[in-house]
Amino acid sequence: MMMDADNSGIERNHSIAGAAGAPPAPYRRNGGGIPNGPRIDLLPPAAAIDWTDVPALRVEYERDSTIFSQGDGADTVMFIESGAVWLSVVSQRGRQAVVGVLEAGRFFGEGCLAGQSRRAATARAMRRSTILAVDREVMARQLHTTPRFTDVFIAHMLRRNIRVEEDLVDQLFNSSEKRLARALLLLAQYPEDGTSNRVIPRVSQEILAEIVGTTRARVNLFMNRFRKLGLIAYEASGDLTINPSLASVVLQD
């Protein structure tokens, strides 16, 4: 049984049996390399989780709502059912930096499983989002007793580690223009073979600057350049259309 709540804290009972959909097919042979070896792209997606019997709280957050703040107590693991979340940290001198952008199907706040008693970052909704909050003890029990749940969580952690490594390489070796192009493609959740335009809900240039690690002025300069080249387009709603050709900026020497 799932408990629903909006971000004002009002709870209501709601069953989500079957909401996760059917689980994916069993692991396939990768066609090369290790036979039956569960490569990351063959591990089950987060949508494979069946939340029916998992005690959890579903909370709806509006755009820019705070999910938790740096320094808050850490006793739940979060899962993004829909929407997107950005994580930021503030230094002792008050300087803020965005350290992660997570889309639907991702966990966050999992540090509590490793003994983290306080949140190391602030989590905010980038757009209207539905978040599942699972108590730390419940999450630990699921990981110990439910193999499918464990497979999905391990796949998430592997993807997160790879993403961190890629972000570090991007920050160390790429120009701010390339980093911005990559950030936009990631926000649009482009597959490697993406051929159609995708739309990103409105995101401020200040947030993009924090994600990329540069100034708002330079983000504005690059965004105008991308627009003139037809790589992005601003919609009347404030949303941003991303052309897959933007990948050429990332790939160019």
Phi and psi in degrees as GROMACS dihedral restraints (atoms count N, CA, C in turn):
[ dihedral_restraints ]
;  ai    aj    ak    al  type     phi  dphi    fc
    3     4     5     6     1  -104.5    20    10
    4     5     6     7     1   139.4    20    10
    6     7     8     9     1  -100.5    20    10
    7     8     9    10     1   128.6    20    10
    9    10    11    12     1   -98.5    20    10
   10    11    12    13     1   149.9    20    10
   12    13    14    15     1  -154.8    20    10
   13    14    15    16     1   149.9    20    10
   15    16    17    18     1   -94.1    20    10
   16    17    18    19     1   177.8    20    10
   18    19    20    21     1   -76.7    20    10
   19    20    21    22     1    10.0    20    10
   21    22    23    24     1   -94.5    20    10
   22    23    24    25     1    -3.5    20    10
   24    25    26    27     1    93.3    20    10
   25    26    27    28     1     3.3    20    10
   27    28    29    30     1   -79.6    20    10
   28    29    30    31     1   123.1    20    10
   30    31    32    33     1  -101.5    20    10
   31    32    33    34     1   153.3    20    10
   33    34    35    36     1  -152.3    20    10
   34    35    36    37     1   143.3    20    10
   36    37    38    39     1   -71.5    20    10
   37    38    39    40     1   142.0    20    10
   39    40    41    42     1  -162.7    20    10
   40    41    42    43     1   127.1    20    10
   42    43    44    45     1   -91.6    20    10
   43    44    45    46     1   137.2    20    10
   45    46    47    48     1  -118.2    20    10
   46    47    48    49     1    30.2    20    10
   48    49    50    51     1   -55.3    20    10
   49    50    51    52     1   127.7    20    10
   51    52    53    54     1    82.9    20    10
   52    53    54    55     1    -4.2    20    10
   54    55    56    57     1   -68.6    20    10
   55    56    57    58     1   -26.6    20    10
   57    58    59    60     1   -77.4    20    10
   58    59    60    61     1   -13.7    20    10
   60    61    62    63     1    82.4    20    10
   61    62    63    64     1   177.4    20    10
   63    64    65    66     1   -72.0    20    10
   64    65    66    67     1   145.6    20    10
   66    67    68    69     1   -68.4    20    10
   67    68    69    70     1   157.4    20    10
   69    70    71    72     1   -71.1    20    10
   70    71    72    73     1   167.5    20    10
   72    73    74    75     1   -64.1    20    10
   73    74    75    76     1   156.9    20    10
   75    76    77    78     1   -58.2    20    10
   76    77    78    79     1   163.4    20    10
   78    79    80    81     1   -53.8    20    10
   79    80    81    82     1   140.0    20    10
   81    82    83    84     1  -105.7    20    10
   82    83    84    85     1   164.9    20    10
   84    85    86    87     1   -67.6    20    10
   85    86    87    88     1   140.8    20    10
   87    88    89    90     1   -77.2    20    10
   88    89    90    91     1    -6.7    20    10
   90    91    92    93     1    83.0    20    10
   91    92    93    94     1     4.0    20    10
   93    94    95    96     1   173.7    20    10
   94    95    96    97     1   158.5    20    10
   96    97    98    99     1    78.3    20    10
   97    98    99   100     1  -137.5    20    10
   99   100   101   102     1   -82.1    20    10
  100   101   102   103     1   118.8    20    10
  102   103   104   105     1   -60.6    20    10
  103   104   105   106     1   134.3    20    10
  105   106   107   108     1    61.9    20    10
  106   107   108   109     1     7.3    20    10
  108   109   110   111     1   -71.2    20    10
  109   110   111   112     1   124.7    20    10
  111   112   113   114     1   -74.6    20    10
  112   113   114   115     1    80.7    20    10
  114   115   116   117     1   -57.5    20    10
  115   116   117   118     1   159.1    20    10
  117   118   119   120     1   -57.8    20    10
  118   119   120   121     1   -40.8    20    10
  120   121   122   123     1   -74.3    20    10
  121   122   123   124     1    -9.0    20    10
  123   124   125   126     1  -100.5    20    10
  124   125   126   127     1    -9.3    20    10
  126   127   128   129     1   -68.8    20    10
  127   128   129   130     1   152.7    20    10
  129   130   131   132     1   -64.8    20    10
  130   131   132   133     1   142.3    20    10
  132   133   134   135     1   -73.8    20    10
  133   134   135   136     1   163.1    20    10
  135   136   137   138     1   -61.7    20    10
  136   137   138   139     1   -25.6    20    10
  138   139   140   141     1   -63.4    20    10
  139   140   141   142     1   -13.5    20    10
  141   142   143   144     1   -75.3    20    10
  142   143   144   145     1   -11.7    20    10
  144   145   146   147     1   -67.5    20    10
  145   146   147   148     1   130.7    20    10
  147   148   149   150     1   -99.3    20    10
  148   149   150   151     1   108.4    20    10
  150   151   152   153     1   -88.7    20    10
  151   152   153   154     1     4.8    20    10
  153   154   155   156     1   -52.6    20    10
  154   155   156   157     1   -47.7    20    10
  156   157   158   159     1  -103.7    20    10
  157   158   159   160     1    15.8    20    10
  159   160   161   162     1   -99.6    20    10
  160   161   162   163     1   114.9    20    10
  162   163   164   165     1   -62.2    20    10
  163   164   165   166     1   118.3    20    10
  165   166   167   168     1  -153.9    20    10
  166   167   168   169     1   162.9    20    10
  168   169   170   171     1  -116.1    20    10
  169   170   171   172     1   125.3    20    10
  171   172   173   174     1   -96.7    20    10
  172   173   174   175     1   128.1    20    10
  174   175   176   177     1  -127.0    20    10
  175   176   177   178     1   134.3    20    10
  177   178   179   180     1   -94.4    20    10
  178   179   180   181     1   127.6    20    10
  180   181   182   183     1  -119.0    20    10
  181   182   183   184     1   133.0    20    10
  183   184   185   186     1   -78.0    20    10
  184   185   186   187     1   165.0    20    10
  186   187   188   189     1   -52.7    20    10
  187   188   189   190     1   134.8    20    10
  189   190   191   192     1    71.7    20    10
  190   191   192   193     1     6.4    20    10
  192   193   194   195     1   -72.9    20    10
  193   194   195   196     1   144.6    20    10
  195   196   197   198     1   -85.9    20    10
  196   197   198   199     1   126.3    20    10
  198   199   200   201     1   -86.0    20    10
  199   200   201   202     1   -48.2    20    10
  201   202   203   204     1  -153.7    20    10
  202   203   204   205     1   161.1    20    10
  204   205   206   207     1  -113.6    20    10
  205   206   207   208     1   152.3    20    10
  207   208   209   210     1   -54.6    20    10
  208   209   210   211     1   127.8    20    10
  210   211   212   213     1    97.3    20    10
  211   212   213   214     1   -14.1    20    10
  213   214   215   216     1   -64.5    20    10
  214   215   216   217     1   158.1    20    10
  216   217   218   219     1   -63.2    20    10
  217   218   219   220     1   143.1    20    10
  219   220   221   222     1  -112.8    20    10
  220   221   222   223     1   103.1    20    10
  222   223   224   225     1  -136.7    20    10
  223   224   225   226     1     8.2    20    10
  225   226   227   228     1  -137.2    20    10
  226   227   228   229     1   151.0    20    10
  228   229   230   231     1  -103.0    20    10
  229   230   231   232     1   136.6    20    10
  231   232   233   234     1  -106.3    20    10
  232   233   234   235     1   149.0    20    10
  234   235   236   237     1  -133.0    20    10
  235   236   237   238     1   131.7    20    10
  237   238   239   240     1   -87.8    20    10
  238   239   240   241     1   105.1    20    10
  240   241   242   243     1   -76.5    20    10
  241   242   243   244     1   -39.0    20    10
  243   244   245   246     1  -153.1    20    10
  244   245   246   247     1   157.0    20    10
  246   247   248   249     1    95.9    20    10
  247   248   249   250     1  -153.6    20    10
  249   250   251   252     1  -156.8    20    10
  250   251   252   253     1   152.3    20    10
  252   253   254   255     1  -132.7    20    10
  253   254   255   256     1   139.7    20    10
  255   256   257   258     1  -117.0    20    10
  256   257   258   259     1   142.7    20    10
  258   259   260   261     1  -108.9    20    10
  259   260   261   262     1   134.1    20    10
  261   262   263   264     1  -137.1    20    10
  262   263   264   265     1   154.4    20    10
  264   265   266   267     1  -126.0    20    10
  265   266   267   268     1   151.8    20    10
  267   268   269   270     1  -120.6    20    10
  268   269   270   271     1   127.8    20    10
  270   271   272   273     1   -75.0    20    10
  271   272   273   274     1   170.3    20    10
  273   274   275   276     1   -62.0    20    10
  274   275   276   277     1   -22.8    20    10
  276   277   278   279     1   -88.8    20    10
  277   278   279   280     1     1.9    20    10
  279   280   281   282     1    90.0    20    10
  280   281   282   283     1     8.0    20    10
  282   283   284   285     1   -83.9    20    10
  283   284   285   286     1   129.6    20    10
  285   286   287   288     1  -102.4    20    10
  286   287   288   289     1   143.7    20    10
  288   289   290   291     1  -141.8    20    10
  289   290   291   292     1   137.7    20    10
  291   292   293   294     1   -81.9    20    10
  292   293   294   295     1   125.0    20    10
  294   295   296   297     1  -111.1    20    10
  295   296   297   298     1    -2.9    20    10
  297   298   299   300     1  -173.9    20    10
  298   299   300   301     1   145.9    20    10
  300   301   302   303     1  -127.6    20    10
  301   302   303   304     1   121.3    20    10
  303   304   305   306     1  -118.3    20    10
  304   305   306   307     1   135.8    20    10
  306   307   308   309     1  -101.9    20    10
  307   308   309   310     1   178.7    20    10
  309   310   311   312     1   -56.2    20    10
  310   311   312   313     1   142.3    20    10
  312   313   314   315     1    91.8    20    10
  313   314   315   316     1     9.1    20    10
  315   316   317   318     1  -113.1    20    10
  316   317   318   319     1   148.1    20    10
  318   319   320   321     1   -90.9    20    10
  319   320   321   322     1   155.9    20    10
  321   322   323   324     1  -154.0    20    10
  322   323   324   325     1   165.1    20    10
  324   325   326   327     1    77.3    20    10
  325   326   327   328     1    14.7    20    10
  327   328   329   330     1   -74.9    20    10
  328   329   330   331     1    -5.1    20    10
  330   331   332   333     1   -59.5    20    10
  331   332   333   334     1   -24.3    20    10
  333   334   335   336     1   -63.8    20    10
  334   335   336   337     1   -23.4    20    10
  336   337   338   339     1   -71.8    20    10
  337   338   339   340     1   -19.4    20    10
  339   340   341   342     1  -105.0    20    10
  340   341   342   343     1    18.6    20    10
  342   343   344   345     1    94.1    20    10
  343   344   345   346     1     4.6    20    10
  345   346   347   348     1   -70.9    20    10
  346   347   348   349     1   118.5    20    10
  348   349   350   351     1   -91.8    20    10
  349   350   351   352     1   -19.0    20    10
  351   352   353   354     1  -128.3    20    10
  352   353   354   355     1   147.0    20    10
  354   355   356   357     1   -66.8    20    10
  355   356   357   358     1   132.3    20    10
  357   358   359   360     1   -86.2    20    10
  358   359   360   361     1   -10.9    20    10
  360   361   362   363     1  -146.5    20    10
  361   362   363   364     1   167.7    20    10
  363   364   365   366     1   -99.0    20    10
  364   365   366   367     1   135.1    20    10
  366   367   368   369     1  -112.6    20    10
  367   368   369   370     1   129.2    20    10
  369   370   371   372     1  -132.9    20    10
  370   371   372   373     1   150.1    20    10
  372   373   374   375     1   -78.4    20    10
  373   374   375   376     1   126.2    20    10
  375   376   377   378     1   -75.9    20    10
  376   377   378   379     1   -27.2    20    10
  378   379   380   381     1  -152.4    20    10
  379   380   381   382     1   178.0    20    10
  381   382   383   384     1   -54.3    20    10
  382   383   384   385     1   126.7    20    10
  384   385   386   387     1  -137.5    20    10
  385   386   387   388     1   149.6    20    10
  387   388   389   390     1  -111.8    20    10
  388   389   390   391     1   121.6    20    10
  390   391   392   393     1  -118.5    20    10
  391   392   393   394     1   134.7    20    10
  393   394   395   396     1   -99.5    20    10
  394   395   396   397     1   128.8    20    10
  396   397   398   399     1  -109.3    20    10
  397   398   399   400     1   122.3    20    10
  399   400   401   402     1  -116.2    20    10
  400   401   402   403     1   125.8    20    10
  402   403   404   405     1   -56.7    20    10
  403   404   405   406     1   143.7    20    10
  405   406   407   408     1   -54.2    20    10
  406   407   408   409     1   -45.9    20    10
  408   409   410   411     1   -66.2    20    10
  409   410   411   412     1   -38.5    20    10
  411   412   413   414     1   -64.0    20    10
  412   413   414   415     1   -43.7    20    10
  414   415   416   417     1   -61.8    20    10
  415   416   417   418     1   -44.4    20    10
  417   418   419   420     1   -62.2    20    10
  418   419   420   421     1   -39.6    20    10
  420   421   422   423     1   -65.9    20    10
  421   422   423   424     1   -41.2    20    10
  423   424   425   426     1   -61.4    20    10
  424   425   426   427     1   -41.8    20    10
  426   427   428   429     1   -65.6    20    10
  427   428   429   430     1   -29.1    20    10
  429   430   431   432     1   -85.0    20    10
  430   431   432   433     1   -24.4    20    10
  432   433   434   435     1  -116.3    20    10
  433   434   435   436     1   -13.5    20    10
  435   436   437   438     1  -122.2    20    10
  436   437   438   439     1   100.3    20    10
  438   439   440   441     1   -56.9    20    10
  439   440   441   442     1   -41.1    20    10
  441   442   443   444     1   -63.0    20    10
  442   443   444   445     1   -42.8    20    10
  444   445   446   447     1   -61.5    20    10
  445   446   447   448     1   -42.6    20    10
  447   448   449   450     1   -63.5    20    10
  448   449   450   451     1   -42.1    20    10
  450   451   452   453     1   -58.4    20    10
  451   452   453   454     1   -45.3    20    10
  453   454   455   456     1   -64.1    20    10
  454   455   456   457     1   -42.0    20    10
  456   457   458   459     1   -67.7    20    10
  457   458   459   460     1   -41.0    20    10
  459   460   461   462     1   -62.6    20    10
  460   461   462   463     1   -42.3    20    10
  462   463   464   465     1   -59.6    20    10
  463   464   465   466     1   -41.7    20    10
  465   466   467   468     1   -59.7    20    10
  466   467   468   469     1   -46.3    20    10
  468   469   470   471     1   -65.5    20    10
  469   470   471   472     1   -38.1    20    10
  471   472   473   474     1   -64.6    20    10
  472   473   474   475     1   -45.0    20    10
  474   475   476   477     1   -63.9    20    10
  475   476   477   478     1   -39.0    20    10
  477   478   479   480     1   -63.3    20    10
  478   479   480   481     1   -42.9    20    10
  480   481   482   483     1   -63.2    20    10
  481   482   483   484     1   -42.2    20    10
  483   484   485   486     1   -63.3    20    10
  484   485   486   487     1   -41.6    20    10
  486   487   488   489     1   -62.3    20    10
  487   488   489   490     1   -41.3    20    10
  489   490   491   492     1   -61.8    20    10
  490   491   492   493     1   -43.2    20    10
  492   493   494   495     1   -62.8    20    10
  493   494   495   496     1   -44.2    20    10
  495   496   497   498     1   -64.0    20    10
  496   497   498   499     1   -39.9    20    10
  498   499   500   501     1   -63.2    20    10
  499   500   501   502     1   -39.3    20    10
  501   502   503   504     1   -65.4    20    10
  502   503   504   505     1   -45.3    20    10
  504   505   506   507     1   -61.0    20    10
  505   506   507   508     1   -42.7    20    10
  507   508   509   510     1   -59.3    20    10
  508   509   510   511     1   -44.1    20    10
  510   511   512   513     1   -69.0    20    10
  511   512   513   514     1   -35.8    20    10
  513   514   515   516     1   -79.0    20    10
  514   515   516   517     1   -35.6    20    10
  516   517   518   519     1  -117.1    20    10
  517   518   519   520     1   -15.0    20    10
  519   520   521   522     1  -102.4    20    10
  520   521   522   523     1   152.5    20    10
  522   523   524   525     1   -69.9    20    10
  523   524   525   526     1   163.7    20    10
  525   526   527   528     1   -64.0    20    10
  526   527   528   529     1   -30.2    20    10
  528   529   530   531     1   -65.6    20    10
  529   530   531   532     1   -44.5    20    10
  531   532   533   534     1   -66.2    20    10
  532   533   534   535     1   -38.8    20    10
  534   535   536   537     1   -63.7    20    10
  535   536   537   538     1   -38.3    20    10
  537   538   539   540     1   -65.9    20    10
  538   539   540   541     1   -45.1    20    10
  540   541   542   543     1   -59.9    20    10
  541   542   543   544     1   -43.8    20    10
  543   544   545   546     1   -63.5    20    10
  544   545   546   547     1   -41.7    20    10
  546   547   548   549     1   -61.6    20    10
  547   548   549   550     1   -41.1    20    10
  549   550   551   552     1   -66.2    20    10
  550   551   552   553     1   -40.2    20    10
  552   553   554   555     1   -65.7    20    10
  553   554   555   556     1   -38.4    20    10
  555   556   557   558     1   -67.7    20    10
  556   557   558   559     1   -41.2    20    10
  558   559   560   561     1   -62.6    20    10
  559   560   561   562     1   -33.3    20    10
  561   562   563   564     1   -80.7    20    10
  562   563   564   565     1    -5.7    20    10
  564   565   566   567     1    55.9    20    10
  565   566   567   568     1    49.1    20    10
  567   568   569   570     1   -73.6    20    10
  568   569   570   571     1   131.7    20    10
  570   571   572   573     1   -74.3    20    10
  571   572   573   574     1   163.2    20    10
  573   574   575   576     1   -60.0    20    10
  574   575   576   577     1   -31.0    20    10
  576   577   578   579     1  -103.4    20    10
  577   578   579   580     1    23.7    20    10
  579   580   581   582     1   -59.0    20    10
  580   581   582   583     1   132.6    20    10
  582   583   584   585     1  -126.0    20    10
  583   584   585   586     1    -8.2    20    10
  585   586   587   588     1  -114.9    20    10
  586   587   588   589     1   157.3    20    10
  588   589   590   591     1   -65.5    20    10
  589   590   591   592     1   149.2    20    10
  591   592   593   594     1  -129.8    20    10
  592   593   594   595     1   155.7    20    10
  594   595   596   597     1  -114.5    20    10
  595   596   597   598     1   132.3    20    10
  597   598   599   600     1  -103.6    20    10
  598   599   600   601     1   127.5    20    10
  600   601   602   603     1   -58.0    20    10
  601   602   603   604     1   151.4    20    10
  603   604   605   606     1   -46.0    20    10
  604   605   606   607     1   127.9    20    10
  606   607   608   609     1  -135.5    20    10
  607   608   609   610     1   134.6    20    10
  609   610   611   612     1   -72.8    20    10
  610   611   612   613     1   155.4    20    10
  612   613   614   615     1   -68.2    20    10
  613   614   615   616     1   -25.7    20    10
  615   616   617   618     1   -64.1    20    10
  616   617   618   619     1   -43.3    20    10
  618   619   620   621     1   -66.3    20    10
  619   620   621   622     1   -42.9    20    10
  621   622   623   624     1   -59.7    20    10
  622   623   624   625     1   -39.8    20    10
  624   625   626   627     1   -62.3    20    10
  625   626   627   628     1   -39.9    20    10
  627   628   629   630     1   -69.3    20    10
  628   629   630   631     1   -37.5    20    10
  630   631   632   633     1   -64.2    20    10
  631   632   633   634     1   -43.4    20    10
  633   634   635   636     1   -79.7    20    10
  634   635   636   637     1   -30.3    20    10
  636   637   638   639     1    86.5    20    10
  637   638   639   640     1    44.9    20    10
  639   640   641   642     1  -145.9    20    10
  640   641   642   643     1  -168.5    20    10
  642   643   644   645     1   -94.1    20    10
  643   644   645   646     1   159.4    20    10
  645   646   647   648     1   -63.2    20    10
  646   647   648   649     1   -35.1    20    10
  648   649   650   651     1   -61.0    20    10
  649   650   651   652     1   -41.0    20    10
  651   652   653   654     1   -72.6    20    10
  652   653   654   655     1   -36.3    20    10
  654   655   656   657     1   -60.6    20    10
  655   656   657   658     1   -44.1    20    10
  657   658   659   660     1   -60.1    20    10
  658   659   660   661     1   -42.0    20    10
  660   661   662   663     1   -60.7    20    10
  661   662   663   664     1   -47.8    20    10
  663   664   665   666     1   -69.7    20    10
  664   665   666   667     1   -38.2    20    10
  666   667   668   669     1   -63.8    20    10
  667   668   669   670     1   -40.2    20    10
  669   670   671   672     1   -64.4    20    10
  670   671   672   673     1   -38.5    20    10
  672   673   674   675     1   -64.4    20    10
  673   674   675   676     1   -46.1    20    10
  675   676   677   678     1   -61.0    20    10
  676   677   678   679     1   -39.3    20    10
  678   679   680   681     1   -64.9    20    10
  679   680   681   682     1   -43.7    20    10
  681   682   683   684     1   -65.4    20    10
  682   683   684   685     1   -29.0    20    10
  684   685   686   687     1   -84.0    20    10
  685   686   687   688     1    -2.4    20    10
  687   688   689   690     1    78.2    20    10
  688   689   690   691     1    16.1    20    10
  690   691   692   693     1   -84.8    20    10
  691   692   693   694     1   -23.0    20    10
  693   694   695   696     1  -138.4    20    10
  694   695   696   697     1   162.6    20    10
  696   697   698   699     1  -148.2    20    10
  697   698   699   700     1   134.6    20    10
  699   700   701   702     1   -86.3    20    10
  700   701   702   703     1   131.5    20    10
  702   703   704   705     1   -92.7    20    10
  703   704   705   706     1   160.2    20    10
  705   706   707   708     1   -60.1    20    10
  706   707   708   709     1   -29.1    20    10
  708   709   710   711     1   -75.3    20    10
  709   710   711   712     1   -10.7    20    10
  711   712   713   714     1    97.5    20    10
  712   713   714   715     1   -11.3    20    10
  714   715   716   717     1   -67.8    20    10
  715   716   717   718     1   164.1    20    10
  717   718   719   720     1  -124.0    20    10
  718   719   720   721     1   122.9    20    10
  720   721   722   723     1   -91.0    20    10
  721   722   723   724     1   128.7    20    10
  723   724   725   726     1  -108.6    20    10
  724   725   726   727     1   124.5    20    10
  726   727   728   729     1   -86.5    20    10
  727   728   729   730     1   134.3    20    10
  729   730   731   732     1   -59.4    20    10
  730   731   732   733     1   -19.4    20    10
  732   733   734   735     1   -64.8    20    10
  733   734   735   736     1   -12.7    20    10
  735   736   737   738     1   -59.3    20    10
  736   737   738   739     1   -23.4    20    10
  738   739   740   741     1   -61.0    20    10
  739   740   741   742     1   -24.3    20    10
  741   742   743   744     1   -63.0    20    10
  742   743   744   745     1   -29.4    20    10
  744   745   746   747     1   -67.0    20    10
  745   746   747   748     1   -39.0    20    10
  747   748   749   750     1   -69.8    20    10
  748   749   750   751     1   -37.8    20    10
  750   751   752   753     1   -83.6    20    10
  751   752   753   754     1   -19.9    20    10
  753   754   755   756     1   -67.7    20    10
  754   755   756   757     1   146.8    20    10
